[in-house]
Amino acid sequence: MSQQWTPPPQPTAAPANVPNYLVPAILSLFCCWPLSIVAIIFAAQVNGKVASGDIAGAVDASKKAKLFSFIAIGIGLAIGLIYLVLTILGVGLSALGSR
């Protein structure tokens, strides 16, 4: 009573090309690191989910990585711009400390 081994079927479609947004997530570390850590976690999950065949999960993780990294970059740029404007106007951080 032995069973014959049959190889698994070959995948019919090529693996999906889902962007992982790891580079923007890493670059967002310089802007707002709490959000960029979340973005890096989601970006790191994308390739593993694609490899396991969870394309919907990979697309979801990719969208979240993109969202969190771009929000972190936006917050960092906004804070930098506000700081630059306050410095040009002469109301820098030293003026806030002399109350």
C-alpha positions, 0 to 999 in steps of 0.5 A, a space after each residue: 500500500 504505497 502511494 505514488 508521489 506526485 510533484 506539486 503543480 507548477 505556478 501558472 502565473 509569474 509572481 506578482 510585482 508588488 513594490 515594498 517601499 523599503 527605501 522611502 521607509 528607511 529615508 523617512 527615519 530622518 524625518 519622523 522616526 516613530 512613523 518610519 519604524 511602522 513603515 519599515 515593518 510593513 515594508 519588510 512584510 511585503 516580500 515574504 507575503 508575495 513569496 508565500 502567495 498572499 498577494 492581497 496581504 502583500 498589496 495591503 502591507 505595501 500600501 501601508 508602508 507607502 502611507 506611513 513613510 510618506 506621512 513621516 516624510 511630510 511631517 519632517 518636512 513640515 517641521 523643518 519648514 516651520 523651524 526655517 520660517 521661525 529662524 528667519 523671522 528671529 523667533 527661533 528656539 532661543 527666543 522660546 527659552 528666554 521667557 
